[in-house]
Amino acid sequence: MLSKVAFIGTGGTIASLGKDQFDLLDYNAGNKRVDATSLIEHIGIQGKIAEIIPINFREIDSTALTNEDWAELAEVCSGLMDDPELAGIVIGHGTASLEETAWVLSLVLEAKKPVILTGSMRPLSGISTDAHANLAAAVRVASTPGLSGVLVVVNDEIHSPRSVTKTHTLRLGAFQSPWTGPIGYVDGPLVRMSRADKAPQPVFSYELLRELPRVDITYSHIGADGTAARAFAAAGARGIVSAGFGPGMGTPTETAILQDLIRAGLTVVQSSRTGSGSVVDSAQHKRLEIIAGGDIGPHKARILLALCLARGDNRDDIERLFLSL
């Protein structure tokens, strides 16, 4: 008997139709996307690996997702967790922001069943599209007994939401977990977990996603003078994540501006622009009361900081959470 898996369609490249099968780059120009029901029918996967329950959620580019969309998606997933007949959930998602949505859901969902995010680098209509294979692999993982939690499945690899990132604009193997690598693989019908996912247990209510304060990211470079940080603060930001140079530091001028903003009541987290590695809690960070972001990248640190601020955490609470996750 086949397992039952819910498929939530949000749009993205995996649901996109170009002008013909050779349109692999500019397919968004026509703004044509199919819903979850049509996507399942187009791929012809129904009843082959699992009984799939399509849920039409959105048909948009993932760059257009909002905090409210995240809250509604988490609410849908939370409701599906209580269905005893469902083995798991698959979410079809655009690759532009897939890693951010996966990270959000890992922080707010009590995922007693597997919640698998997948997408494709080539449109559904494209020649050699990866939409079919990625959806099939995601459904296999979602159907696997004993699995739970939020995972990303792309290109026959299983990744943790904490570590996975998109590393290329076009290639099929774009999604990687720098240094840590995948936590499992899908080989045909076989799902092989090579190690346990160390993603955090949910620590926030998904309702907080509707109340996220403004948190912005500044990007360090030679000559950066803190203008961006000041502008974000003037626009109402309650927090700043600094995507600093390799070791996790900005220019001296930037650092001075961040110190001023901290004194004015903003919370600042120091991350790194390198894409991997850990920002240590240095003596300078301690002196300036900048929170070291550890190995959490800037865009994921922004989400975590915003959730903390929405919950009302103070600086010390936030620091402890960044150190413990």
Contacts in CASP RR format, 6 or more apart in sequence:
PFRMAT RR
TARGET T0000
AUTHOR 0000-0000-0000
METHOD contacts of the structure
MODEL  1
MLSKVAFIGTGGTIASLGKDQFDLLDYNAGNKRVDATSLIEHIGIQGKIA
EIIPINFREIDSTALTNEDWAELAEVCSGLMDDPELAGIVIGHGTASLEE
TAWVLSLVLEAKKPVILTGSMRPLSGISTDAHANLAAAVRVASTPGLSGV
LVVVNDEIHSPRSVTKTHTLRLGAFQSPWTGPIGYVDGPLVRMSRADKAP
QPVFSYELLRELPRVDITYSHIGADGTAARAFAAAGARGIVSAGFGPGMG
TPTETAILQDLIRAGLTVVQSSRTGSGSVVDSAQHKRLEIIAGGDIGPHK
ARILLALCLARGDNRDDIERLFLSL
2 47 0 8 1.000
2 49 0 8 1.000
2 50 0 8 1.000
2 51 0 8 1.000
3 50 0 8 1.000
3 51 0 8 1.000
3 87 0 8 1.000
3 88 0 8 1.000
3 143 0 8 1.000
4 50 0 8 1.000
4 51 0 8 1.000
4 52 0 8 1.000
4 53 0 8 1.000
4 85 0 8 1.000
4 86 0 8 1.000
4 87 0 8 1.000
4 88 0 8 1.000
5 50 0 8 1.000
5 51 0 8 1.000
5 52 0 8 1.000
5 53 0 8 1.000
5 86 0 8 1.000
5 87 0 8 1.000
5 88 0 8 1.000
5 89 0 8 1.000
5 90 0 8 1.000
5 139 0 8 1.000
5 142 0 8 1.000
5 143 0 8 1.000
6 52 0 8 1.000
6 53 0 8 1.000
6 55 0 8 1.000
6 80 0 8 1.000
6 83 0 8 1.000
6 86 0 8 1.000
6 88 0 8 1.000
6 89 0 8 1.000
6 90 0 8 1.000
7 36 0 8 1.000
7 39 0 8 1.000
7 40 0 8 1.000
7 52 0 8 1.000
7 53 0 8 1.000
7 54 0 8 1.000
7 55 0 8 1.000
7 89 0 8 1.000
7 90 0 8 1.000
7 91 0 8 1.000
7 92 0 8 1.000
7 135 0 8 1.000
7 139 0 8 1.000
8 36 0 8 1.000
8 55 0 8 1.000
8 57 0 8 1.000
8 73 0 8 1.000
8 76 0 8 1.000
8 77 0 8 1.000
8 89 0 8 1.000
8 90 0 8 1.000
8 91 0 8 1.000
8 92 0 8 1.000
9 15 0 8 1.000
9 35 0 8 1.000
9 36 0 8 1.000
9 39 0 8 1.000
9 54 0 8 1.000
9 55 0 8 1.000
9 56 0 8 1.000
9 57 0 8 1.000
9 58 0 8 1.000
9 59 0 8 1.000
9 91 0 8 1.000
9 92 0 8 1.000
9 93 0 8 1.000
10 57 0 8 1.000
10 58 0 8 1.000
10 59 0 8 1.000
10 60 0 8 1.000
10 62 0 8 1.000
10 65 0 8 1.000
10 69 0 8 1.000
10 73 0 8 1.000
10 91 0 8 1.000
10 92 0 8 1.000
10 93 0 8 1.000
10 94 0 8 1.000
11 33 0 8 1.000
11 58 0 8 1.000
11 59 0 8 1.000
11 60 0 8 1.000
11 61 0 8 1.000
11 62 0 8 1.000
11 92 0 8 1.000
11 93 0 8 1.000
11 94 0 8 1.000
12 33 0 8 1.000
12 60 0 8 1.000
12 61 0 8 1.000
12 62 0 8 1.000
12 92 0 8 1.000
12 93 0 8 1.000
12 94 0 8 1.000
12 95 0 8 1.000
12 119 0 8 1.000
13 27 0 8 1.000
13 94 0 8 1.000
13 95 0 8 1.000
13 119 0 8 1.000
13 120 0 8 1.000
13 121 0 8 1.000
13 122 0 8 1.000
13 123 0 8 1.000
13 124 0 8 1.000
13 131 0 8 1.000
14 39 0 8 1.000
14 92 0 8 1.000
14 93 0 8 1.000
14 94 0 8 1.000
14 118 0 8 1.000
14 119 0 8 1.000
14 120 0 8 1.000
14 123 0 8 1.000
14 124 0 8 1.000
14 131 0 8 1.000
14 134 0 8 1.000
14 135 0 8 1.000
15 33 0 8 1.000
15 34 0 8 1.000
15 35 0 8 1.000
15 36 0 8 1.000
15 39 0 8 1.000
15 59 0 8 1.000
15 92 0 8 1.000
15 124 0 8 1.000
16 27 0 8 1.000
16 28 0 8 1.000
16 32 0 8 1.000
16 33 0 8 1.000
16 123 0 8 1.000
16 124 0 8 1.000
16 125 0 8 1.000
17 27 0 8 1.000
17 32 0 8 1.000
17 33 0 8 1.000
17 34 0 8 1.000
17 123 0 8 1.000
17 124 0 8 1.000
17 125 0 8 1.000
18 27 0 8 1.000
18 30 0 8 1.000
18 32 0 8 1.000
18 123 0 8 1.000
18 125 0 8 1.000
18 126 0 8 1.000
19 27 0 8 1.000
19 29 0 8 1.000
19 30 0 8 1.000
20 125 0 8 1.000
21 125 0 8 1.000
21 126 0 8 1.000
21 127 0 8 1.000
22 126 0 8 1.000
22 127 0 8 1.000
23 123 0 8 1.000
23 125 0 8 1.000
23 126 0 8 1.000
24 122 0 8 1.000
24 123 0 8 1.000
24 126 0 8 1.000
24 127 0 8 1.000
25 170 0 8 1.000
27 123 0 8 1.000
27 125 0 8 1.000
27 126 0 8 1.000
28 61 0 8 1.000
33 59 0 8 1.000
33 60 0 8 1.000
34 42 0 8 1.000
34 59 0 8 1.000
34 124 0 8 1.000
35 54 0 8 1.000
35 56 0 8 1.000
35 59 0 8 1.000
36 54 0 8 1.000
36 55 0 8 1.000
36 56 0 8 1.000
36 57 0 8 1.000
36 92 0 8 1.000
37 54 0 8 1.000
37 56 0 8 1.000
39 54 0 8 1.000
39 124 0 8 1.000
39 135 0 8 1.000
40 46 0 8 1.000
40 52 0 8 1.000
40 54 0 8 1.000
42 124 0 8 1.000
43 124 0 8 1.000
43 131 0 8 1.000
43 132 0 8 1.000
43 135 0 8 1.000
43 136 0 8 1.000
45 52 0 8 1.000
45 132 0 8 1.000
45 135 0 8 1.000
45 136 0 8 1.000
45 139 0 8 1.000
46 52 0 8 1.000
48 136 0 8 1.000
49 136 0 8 1.000
49 139 0 8 1.000
49 140 0 8 1.000
49 143 0 8 1.000
50 87 0 8 1.000
50 139 0 8 1.000
50 142 0 8 1.000
50 143 0 8 1.000
52 90 0 8 1.000
52 139 0 8 1.000
53 86 0 8 1.000
55 76 0 8 1.000
57 72 0 8 1.000
57 73 0 8 1.000
57 76 0 8 1.000
58 65 0 8 1.000
58 69 0 8 1.000
61 94 0 8 1.000
61 96 0 8 1.000
62 93 0 8 1.000
62 94 0 8 1.000
62 95 0 8 1.000
62 96 0 8 1.000
62 97 0 8 1.000
62 98 0 8 1.000
62 101 0 8 1.000
63 96 0 8 1.000
63 97 0 8 1.000
65 97 0 8 1.000
65 101 0 8 1.000
67 209 0 8 1.000
67 210 0 8 1.000
67 212 0 8 1.000
68 209 0 8 1.000
68 210 0 8 1.000
70 101 0 8 1.000
70 104 0 8 1.000
70 105 0 8 1.000
70 206 0 8 1.000
70 209 0 8 1.000
71 206 0 8 1.000
71 207 0 8 1.000
71 209 0 8 1.000
71 210 0 8 1.000
73 91 0 8 1.000
73 101 0 8 1.000
73 105 0 8 1.000
74 104 0 8 1.000
74 105 0 8 1.000
74 108 0 8 1.000
74 109 0 8 1.000
74 206 0 8 1.000
74 209 0 8 1.000
75 206 0 8 1.000
77 89 0 8 1.000
77 91 0 8 1.000
77 105 0 8 1.000
77 109 0 8 1.000
77 111 0 8 1.000
77 115 0 8 1.000
78 109 0 8 1.000
78 110 0 8 1.000
78 206 0 8 1.000
80 86 0 8 1.000
80 88 0 8 1.000
80 89 0 8 1.000
80 113 0 8 1.000
81 109 0 8 1.000
81 110 0 8 1.000
81 111 0 8 1.000
81 112 0 8 1.000
81 113 0 8 1.000
86 113 0 8 1.000
87 113 0 8 1.000
87 114 0 8 1.000
87 142 0 8 1.000
87 143 0 8 1.000
87 145 0 8 1.000
88 113 0 8 1.000
88 114 0 8 1.000
88 115 0 8 1.000
88 116 0 8 1.000
88 142 0 8 1.000
88 143 0 8 1.000
89 113 0 8 1.000
89 114 0 8 1.000
89 115 0 8 1.000
89 116 0 8 1.000
89 142 0 8 1.000
90 116 0 8 1.000
90 117 0 8 1.000
90 118 0 8 1.000
90 135 0 8 1.000
90 138 0 8 1.000
90 139 0 8 1.000
90 142 0 8 1.000
91 101 0 8 1.000
91 115 0 8 1.000
91 116 0 8 1.000
91 117 0 8 1.000
91 118 0 8 1.000
92 117 0 8 1.000
92 118 0 8 1.000
92 119 0 8 1.000
92 135 0 8 1.000
92 138 0 8 1.000
93 101 0 8 1.000
93 117 0 8 1.000
93 118 0 8 1.000
93 119 0 8 1.000
94 119 0 8 1.000
95 119 0 8 1.000
95 120 0 8 1.000
95 121 0 8 1.000
95 154 0 8 1.000
95 166 0 8 1.000
95 174 0 8 1.000
95 175 0 8 1.000
96 166 0 8 1.000
98 117 0 8 1.000
98 119 0 8 1.000
98 152 0 8 1.000
98 166 0 8 1.000
98 175 0 8 1.000
99 152 0 8 1.000
99 161 0 8 1.000
99 164 0 8 1.000
99 165 0 8 1.000
99 166 0 8 1.000
99 175 0 8 1.000
99 299 0 8 1.000
99 300 0 8 1.000
100 299 0 8 1.000
100 300 0 8 1.000
100 303 0 8 1.000
101 117 0 8 1.000
102 117 0 8 1.000
102 150 0 8 1.000
102 151 0 8 1.000
102 152 0 8 1.000
102 161 0 8 1.000
102 164 0 8 1.000
103 161 0 8 1.000
103 162 0 8 1.000
103 300 0 8 1.000
103 303 0 8 1.000
103 304 0 8 1.000
104 209 0 8 1.000
104 303 0 8 1.000
105 111 0 8 1.000
105 115 0 8 1.000
105 117 0 8 1.000
105 150 0 8 1.000
105 161 0 8 1.000
106 149 0 8 1.000
106 150 0 8 1.000
106 161 0 8 1.000
106 162 0 8 1.000
106 199 0 8 1.000
106 200 0 8 1.000
106 202 0 8 1.000
107 200 0 8 1.000
107 202 0 8 1.000
107 203 0 8 1.000
107 204 0 8 1.000
107 303 0 8 1.000
107 304 0 8 1.000
107 307 0 8 1.000
108 202 0 8 1.000
108 204 0 8 1.000
108 205 0 8 1.000
108 206 0 8 1.000
108 208 0 8 1.000
108 209 0 8 1.000
108 307 0 8 1.000
109 115 0 8 1.000
109 149 0 8 1.000
109 150 0 8 1.000
109 202 0 8 1.000
109 206 0 8 1.000
110 202 0 8 1.000
111 148 0 8 1.000
111 149 0 8 1.000
111 150 0 8 1.000
111 202 0 8 1.000
112 148 0 8 1.000
112 149 0 8 1.000
113 142 0 8 1.000
113 147 0 8 1.000
113 148 0 8 1.000
113 149 0 8 1.000
114 141 0 8 1.000
114 142 0 8 1.000
114 144 0 8 1.000
114 147 0 8 1.000
114 148 0 8 1.000
114 149 0 8 1.000
114 151 0 8 1.000
115 142 0 8 1.000
115 149 0 8 1.000
115 150 0 8 1.000
115 151 0 8 1.000
116 138 0 8 1.000
116 139 0 8 1.000
116 141 0 8 1.000
116 142 0 8 1.000
116 150 0 8 1.000
116 151 0 8 1.000
116 152 0 8 1.000
116 153 0 8 1.000
117 138 0 8 1.000
117 150 0 8 1.000
117 151 0 8 1.000
117 152 0 8 1.000
117 153 0 8 1.000
117 161 0 8 1.000
118 134 0 8 1.000
118 135 0 8 1.000
118 137 0 8 1.000
118 138 0 8 1.000
118 152 0 8 1.000
118 153 0 8 1.000
118 154 0 8 1.000
119 131 0 8 1.000
119 134 0 8 1.000
119 135 0 8 1.000
119 154 0 8 1.000
120 129 0 8 1.000
120 130 0 8 1.000
120 131 0 8 1.000
120 134 0 8 1.000
120 154 0 8 1.000
121 130 0 8 1.000
121 170 0 8 1.000
121 171 0 8 1.000
121 172 0 8 1.000
121 173 0 8 1.000
121 174 0 8 1.000
122 128 0 8 1.000
122 129 0 8 1.000
122 130 0 8 1.000
122 131 0 8 1.000
122 172 0 8 1.000
123 129 0 8 1.000
123 131 0 8 1.000
124 131 0 8 1.000
130 155 0 8 1.000
130 172 0 8 1.000
133 156 0 8 1.000
134 153 0 8 1.000
134 154 0 8 1.000
134 155 0 8 1.000
137 153 0 8 1.000
137 154 0 8 1.000
137 156 0 8 1.000
137 186 0 8 1.000
137 188 0 8 1.000
138 153 0 8 1.000
140 186 0 8 1.000
140 188 0 8 1.000
140 189 0 8 1.000
140 191 0 8 1.000
141 147 0 8 1.000
141 151 0 8 1.000
141 153 0 8 1.000
141 158 0 8 1.000
141 186 0 8 1.000
141 191 0 8 1.000
144 191 0 8 1.000
147 191 0 8 1.000
147 193 0 8 1.000
149 197 0 8 1.000
149 199 0 8 1.000
150 161 0 8 1.000
150 199 0 8 1.000
151 158 0 8 1.000
151 159 0 8 1.000
151 160 0 8 1.000
151 161 0 8 1.000
151 183 0 8 1.000
151 197 0 8 1.000
152 158 0 8 1.000
152 159 0 8 1.000
152 160 0 8 1.000
152 161 0 8 1.000
152 164 0 8 1.000
152 175 0 8 1.000
153 159 0 8 1.000
153 186 0 8 1.000
154 173 0 8 1.000
154 174 0 8 1.000
154 175 0 8 1.000
155 172 0 8 1.000
155 173 0 8 1.000
155 174 0 8 1.000
155 175 0 8 1.000
156 185 0 8 1.000
156 186 0 8 1.000
156 187 0 8 1.000
156 188 0 8 1.000
157 175 0 8 1.000
157 182 0 8 1.000
157 184 0 8 1.000
157 185 0 8 1.000
157 186 0 8 1.000
158 182 0 8 1.000
158 183 0 8 1.000
158 184 0 8 1.000
158 185 0 8 1.000
158 186 0 8 1.000
158 191 0 8 1.000
158 193 0 8 1.000
159 175 0 8 1.000
159 176 0 8 1.000
159 177 0 8 1.000
159 181 0 8 1.000
159 182 0 8 1.000
159 183 0 8 1.000
160 177 0 8 1.000
160 180 0 8 1.000
160 183 0 8 1.000
160 197 0 8 1.000
160 198 0 8 1.000
160 199 0 8 1.000
161 199 0 8 1.000
162 198 0 8 1.000
162 199 0 8 1.000
162 200 0 8 1.000
162 296 0 8 1.000
162 300 0 8 1.000
162 325 0 8 1.000
163 177 0 8 1.000
163 178 0 8 1.000
163 179 0 8 1.000
163 180 0 8 1.000
163 181 0 8 1.000
164 175 0 8 1.000
164 176 0 8 1.000
164 177 0 8 1.000
165 175 0 8 1.000
165 176 0 8 1.000
165 177 0 8 1.000
165 178 0 8 1.000
165 275 0 8 1.000
166 174 0 8 1.000
166 175 0 8 1.000
167 174 0 8 1.000
167 175 0 8 1.000
167 176 0 8 1.000
167 178 0 8 1.000
168 174 0 8 1.000
177 183 0 8 1.000
178 275 0 8 1.000
178 276 0 8 1.000
178 277 0 8 1.000
179 276 0 8 1.000
179 277 0 8 1.000
182 194 0 8 1.000
183 193 0 8 1.000
183 194 0 8 1.000
183 195 0 8 1.000
183 196 0 8 1.000
183 197 0 8 1.000
184 191 0 8 1.000
184 192 0 8 1.000
184 193 0 8 1.000
184 194 0 8 1.000
184 195 0 8 1.000
185 191 0 8 1.000
185 192 0 8 1.000
185 194 0 8 1.000
186 192 0 8 1.000
200 325 0 8 1.000
203 321 0 8 1.000
204 307 0 8 1.000
204 310 0 8 1.000
204 311 0 8 1.000
205 311 0 8 1.000
208 307 0 8 1.000
208 310 0 8 1.000
208 311 0 8 1.000
209 307 0 8 1.000
211 310 0 8 1.000
212 306 0 8 1.000
212 307 0 8 1.000
212 309 0 8 1.000
212 310 0 8 1.000
213 237 0 8 1.000
213 238 0 8 1.000
213 239 0 8 1.000
213 306 0 8 1.000
213 309 0 8 1.000
213 310 0 8 1.000
214 232 0 8 1.000
214 235 0 8 1.000
214 236 0 8 1.000
214 237 0 8 1.000
214 238 0 8 1.000
214 239 0 8 1.000
214 306 0 8 1.000
215 237 0 8 1.000
215 238 0 8 1.000
215 239 0 8 1.000
215 240 0 8 1.000
215 241 0 8 1.000
215 302 0 8 1.000
215 305 0 8 1.000
215 306 0 8 1.000
215 309 0 8 1.000
216 228 0 8 1.000
216 229 0 8 1.000
216 232 0 8 1.000
216 235 0 8 1.000
216 237 0 8 1.000
216 239 0 8 1.000
216 240 0 8 1.000
216 241 0 8 1.000
216 302 0 8 1.000
217 240 0 8 1.000
217 241 0 8 1.000
217 242 0 8 1.000
217 243 0 8 1.000
217 298 0 8 1.000
217 299 0 8 1.000
217 302 0 8 1.000
218 224 0 8 1.000
218 226 0 8 1.000
218 228 0 8 1.000
218 229 0 8 1.000
218 232 0 8 1.000
218 240 0 8 1.000
218 241 0 8 1.000
218 242 0 8 1.000
218 243 0 8 1.000
218 254 0 8 1.000
219 228 0 8 1.000
219 243 0 8 1.000
219 244 0 8 1.000
219 273 0 8 1.000
219 298 0 8 1.000
220 242 0 8 1.000
220 243 0 8 1.000
220 244 0 8 1.000
220 245 0 8 1.000
220 249 0 8 1.000
220 250 0 8 1.000
220 251 0 8 1.000
220 254 0 8 1.000
220 273 0 8 1.000
222 251 0 8 1.000
223 251 0 8 1.000
223 253 0 8 1.000
224 250 0 8 1.000
224 251 0 8 1.000
224 253 0 8 1.000
224 254 0 8 1.000
225 251 0 8 1.000
225 253 0 8 1.000
225 254 0 8 1.000
225 257 0 8 1.000
226 253 0 8 1.000
226 254 0 8 1.000
226 257 0 8 1.000
226 258 0 8 1.000
229 240 0 8 1.000
229 242 0 8 1.000
229 254 0 8 1.000
229 257 0 8 1.000
229 258 0 8 1.000
229 261 0 8 1.000
230 257 0 8 1.000
230 261 0 8 1.000
232 239 0 8 1.000
232 240 0 8 1.000
233 240 0 8 1.000
233 261 0 8 1.000
233 264 0 8 1.000
233 266 0 8 1.000
237 266 0 8 1.000
238 266 0 8 1.000
238 267 0 8 1.000
238 309 0 8 1.000
239 266 0 8 1.000
239 267 0 8 1.000
239 268 0 8 1.000
239 269 0 8 1.000
239 305 0 8 1.000
239 306 0 8 1.000
239 309 0 8 1.000
240 258 0 8 1.000
240 261 0 8 1.000
240 266 0 8 1.000
240 267 0 8 1.000
240 268 0 8 1.000
240 269 0 8 1.000
241 268 0 8 1.000
241 269 0 8 1.000
241 270 0 8 1.000
241 271 0 8 1.000
241 298 0 8 1.000
241 301 0 8 1.000
241 302 0 8 1.000
241 305 0 8 1.000
242 248 0 8 1.000
242 250 0 8 1.000
242 254 0 8 1.000
242 258 0 8 1.000
242 268 0 8 1.000
242 269 0 8 1.000
242 270 0 8 1.000
242 271 0 8 1.000
242 290 0 8 1.000
242 298 0 8 1.000
243 271 0 8 1.000
243 272 0 8 1.000
243 273 0 8 1.000
243 297 0 8 1.000
243 298 0 8 1.000
244 250 0 8 1.000
244 270 0 8 1.000
244 271 0 8 1.000
244 272 0 8 1.000
244 273 0 8 1.000
245 272 0 8 1.000
245 273 0 8 1.000
246 272 0 8 1.000
246 273 0 8 1.000
246 274 0 8 1.000
247 272 0 8 1.000
247 279 0 8 1.000
248 270 0 8 1.000
248 271 0 8 1.000
248 272 0 8 1.000
248 279 0 8 1.000
249 255 0 8 1.000
249 270 0 8 1.000
249 284 0 8 1.000
255 284 0 8 1.000
255 288 0 8 1.000
258 268 0 8 1.000
258 288 0 8 1.000
258 290 0 8 1.000
259 288 0 8 1.000
261 268 0 8 1.000
262 268 0 8 1.000
262 288 0 8 1.000
262 289 0 8 1.000
262 290 0 8 1.000
267 291 0 8 1.000
267 305 0 8 1.000
267 308 0 8 1.000
267 309 0 8 1.000
267 315 0 8 1.000
267 318 0 8 1.000
268 289 0 8 1.000
268 290 0 8 1.000
268 291 0 8 1.000
269 290 0 8 1.000
269 291 0 8 1.000
269 292 0 8 1.000
269 293 0 8 1.000
269 301 0 8 1.000
269 305 0 8 1.000
269 318 0 8 1.000
269 322 0 8 1.000
270 279 0 8 1.000
270 285 0 8 1.000
270 290 0 8 1.000
270 291 0 8 1.000
270 292 0 8 1.000
270 293 0 8 1.000
271 279 0 8 1.000
271 293 0 8 1.000
271 294 0 8 1.000
271 296 0 8 1.000
271 297 0 8 1.000
271 298 0 8 1.000
271 301 0 8 1.000
272 279 0 8 1.000
272 297 0 8 1.000
272 298 0 8 1.000
273 298 0 8 1.000
275 297 0 8 1.000
276 295 0 8 1.000
277 294 0 8 1.000
277 295 0 8 1.000
278 293 0 8 1.000
278 294 0 8 1.000
278 295 0 8 1.000
279 292 0 8 1.000
279 293 0 8 1.000
279 294 0 8 1.000
279 295 0 8 1.000
280 292 0 8 1.000
280 294 0 8 1.000
281 292 0 8 1.000
281 294 0 8 1.000
281 323 0 8 1.000
282 292 0 8 1.000
284 290 0 8 1.000
285 291 0 8 1.000
285 292 0 8 1.000
289 315 0 8 1.000
291 315 0 8 1.000
291 318 0 8 1.000
291 319 0 8 1.000
291 322 0 8 1.000
292 319 0 8 1.000
292 322 0 8 1.000
292 323 0 8 1.000
293 301 0 8 1.000
293 322 0 8 1.000
294 322 0 8 1.000
294 323 0 8 1.000
296 304 0 8 1.000
296 322 0 8 1.000
296 325 0 8 1.000
301 322 0 8 1.000
304 321 0 8 1.000
304 322 0 8 1.000
304 325 0 8 1.000
305 318 0 8 1.000
308 317 0 8 1.000
308 318 0 8 1.000
308 321 0 8 1.000
309 318 0 8 1.000
313 321 0 8 1.000
END
